[in-house]
Amino acid sequence: MTGMTRYLRTEQTMAFPHGRLIAVREGAHYVLAPDGWDHLPGPRPRHAKPVSREEAEDWCESEGWDLNLLDEVPTPS
């Protein structure tokens, strides 16, 4: 894995009561979706808050996501 990955969590909504997990890698934003990481064009979502890797792992566990996904954030080309 090259480059450092940071994580963010969006605000809670009715559709996503625990928010959504976003990864930032080399300035590109990705949201965790059922089929893996989807690129989010544009700037960081306005109300997304930084979370630690441990908090991202806790979020994955509580949402039933595979923790290995945190190591599979794409590298922007």
Backbone bond lengths (Angstrom), bond angles and torsions (degrees), N, CA, C in turn:
res aa  C-N    CA-C-N  psi(-1)  N-CA   C-N-CA  omega(-1)  CA-C   N-CA-C  phi
1 M - - - 1.444 - - 1.520 108.32 -
2 T 1.323 116.89 124.04 1.452 120.33 176.88 1.509 109.45 -104.99
3 G 1.321 116.46 151.48 1.459 120.61 178.76 1.515 111.90 76.28
4 M 1.319 114.41 150.61 1.453 120.20 179.91 1.526 110.02 -89.14
5 T 1.299 116.21 140.71 1.465 121.49 177.97 1.519 108.53 -109.41
6 R 1.326 115.17 132.80 1.463 121.55 173.79 1.524 107.03 -112.41
7 Y 1.320 116.36 158.89 1.461 120.91 -177.66 1.518 110.53 -125.36
8 L 1.335 114.56 149.48 1.454 123.35 177.14 1.519 107.77 -134.20
9 R 1.322 115.69 157.71 1.462 119.62 172.74 1.518 107.98 -128.10
10 T 1.328 115.23 133.53 1.456 119.94 -179.86 1.525 109.98 -78.94
11 E 1.323 114.65 169.23 1.459 120.49 176.28 1.526 109.74 -65.14
12 Q 1.305 114.60 158.86 1.457 120.63 175.42 1.522 109.68 -73.13
13 T 1.319 115.60 142.54 1.463 121.72 174.39 1.522 107.56 -135.74
14 M 1.316 116.50 173.14 1.475 118.44 177.13 1.521 110.55 -62.37
15 A 1.324 117.42 -39.89 1.462 121.03 -178.97 1.529 111.97 -72.51
16 F 1.331 116.13 -30.64 1.470 121.42 -178.57 1.527 108.56 -131.36
17 P 1.341 117.12 81.37 1.458 120.59 -174.37 1.526 115.02 -61.25
18 H 1.321 117.86 -18.71 1.469 121.18 177.04 1.520 111.28 -111.40
19 G 1.328 116.77 16.83 1.456 120.75 -177.52 1.518 110.78 74.50
20 R 1.311 114.60 -175.39 1.467 120.73 177.13 1.512 108.29 -122.50
21 L 1.325 116.32 153.46 1.450 121.50 -179.53 1.524 109.26 -95.41
22 I 1.314 115.30 130.85 1.462 122.15 178.65 1.520 107.74 -120.64
23 A 1.319 115.86 140.43 1.456 121.62 174.54 1.527 108.00 -113.90
24 V 1.325 115.23 143.38 1.463 121.42 177.28 1.519 106.81 -119.98
25 R 1.326 115.04 121.49 1.465 119.99 -179.71 1.510 108.46 -136.72
26 E 1.335 115.32 121.71 1.460 122.16 -179.50 1.525 111.42 50.60
27 G 1.338 115.67 40.21 1.455 121.76 176.07 1.516 115.46 83.58
28 A 1.321 118.53 -7.07 1.467 122.04 179.08 1.524 109.09 -96.68
29 H 1.326 116.10 143.59 1.459 122.72 -179.23 1.528 110.07 -105.93
30 Y 1.340 115.44 138.61 1.461 122.24 178.63 1.517 108.33 -134.05
31 V 1.321 116.78 139.60 1.456 121.43 176.51 1.521 108.35 -107.67
32 L 1.324 116.59 140.06 1.459 121.19 178.90 1.516 108.74 -77.20
33 A 1.325 115.36 121.26 1.464 123.25 -176.95 1.526 108.58 -125.87
34 P 1.328 117.82 167.47 1.472 120.05 -178.00 1.533 114.41 -54.94
35 D 1.316 117.59 -27.87 1.467 119.60 -179.66 1.524 112.93 -101.23
36 G 1.316 117.04 16.76 1.469 121.17 179.34 1.518 110.84 114.60
37 W 1.308 116.20 -154.10 1.459 121.73 -177.82 1.519 110.76 -87.15
38 D 1.327 117.02 127.41 1.471 123.37 176.43 1.519 108.61 -108.53
39 H 1.334 115.70 133.79 1.465 121.17 178.86 1.525 110.35 -66.14
40 L 1.314 116.54 134.82 1.461 122.53 174.90 1.522 107.77 -107.14
41 P 1.314 118.33 107.22 1.462 118.83 178.86 1.527 110.81 -70.66
42 G 1.300 116.20 157.86 1.452 121.05 176.27 1.513 113.08 88.00
43 P 1.331 115.92 -169.81 1.468 120.69 -176.63 1.526 111.89 -74.45
44 R 1.304 114.09 170.56 1.469 121.69 177.36 1.526 109.12 -57.03
45 P 1.329 117.01 138.24 1.464 119.14 175.03 1.532 110.01 -54.45
46 R 1.298 116.25 134.42 1.460 123.41 -168.92 1.529 114.70 -56.14
47 H 1.298 118.33 -41.33 1.461 119.87 -174.49 1.525 113.69 -104.20
48 A 1.318 117.23 15.44 1.465 120.26 177.72 1.523 109.40 -76.10
49 K 1.322 115.57 136.65 1.465 121.04 -177.95 1.519 110.31 -112.35
50 P 1.331 117.19 140.87 1.466 120.12 177.67 1.520 111.42 -61.51
51 V 1.327 115.37 141.91 1.458 122.19 172.82 1.524 108.15 -132.30
52 S 1.302 116.17 152.73 1.460 121.29 178.22 1.530 109.90 -75.27
53 R 1.305 115.78 168.21 1.468 120.52 175.50 1.534 109.19 -59.29
54 E 1.323 116.73 -42.10 1.468 120.49 179.80 1.537 110.57 -62.09
55 E 1.319 117.40 -41.89 1.465 120.48 178.06 1.531 110.76 -66.30
56 A 1.344 116.91 -36.07 1.467 120.42 176.34 1.532 109.86 -64.93
57 E 1.324 117.05 -39.99 1.465 120.73 176.80 1.523 110.66 -63.29
58 D 1.340 116.59 -43.85 1.469 120.54 178.05 1.520 110.62 -60.45
59 W 1.342 116.88 -41.64 1.463 121.47 179.17 1.525 109.56 -61.91
60 C 1.334 117.01 -46.41 1.471 120.64 178.71 1.521 111.09 -58.49
61 E 1.314 116.57 -45.68 1.465 120.15 -179.68 1.522 111.24 -62.28
62 S 1.330 117.32 -43.57 1.466 119.70 -178.16 1.520 112.14 -69.09
63 E 1.336 116.69 -27.23 1.465 121.25 -179.56 1.535 112.89 -94.03
64 G 1.328 116.55 -5.85 1.463 120.44 178.82 1.523 114.61 81.89
65 W 1.332 117.31 22.58 1.464 122.09 178.41 1.524 109.87 -91.03
66 D 1.315 116.22 149.38 1.460 123.08 176.83 1.532 108.95 -69.23
67 L 1.327 117.58 126.17 1.469 121.46 -179.71 1.525 112.70 -60.99
68 N 1.332 117.83 -25.70 1.469 120.74 179.87 1.522 112.16 -63.24
69 L 1.335 117.27 -20.72 1.464 120.11 177.94 1.519 111.90 -61.00
70 L 1.317 117.92 -27.31 1.459 120.79 179.45 1.520 111.68 -65.88
71 D 1.322 116.95 -21.63 1.469 121.08 178.46 1.534 111.98 -97.34
72 E 1.318 117.15 3.94 1.464 121.24 -176.46 1.529 113.41 -112.70
73 V 1.337 116.88 21.02 1.458 120.19 177.29 1.529 108.01 -66.01
74 P 1.342 117.27 129.31 1.468 119.06 -178.12 1.517 112.69 -63.02
75 T 1.321 114.76 154.44 1.453 121.64 171.78 1.514 107.77 -95.34
76 P 1.342 118.29 125.22 1.471 119.32 -179.54 1.531 110.39 -59.54
77 S 1.326 114.39 144.44 1.473 117.20 179.74 1.512 110.79 -98.70
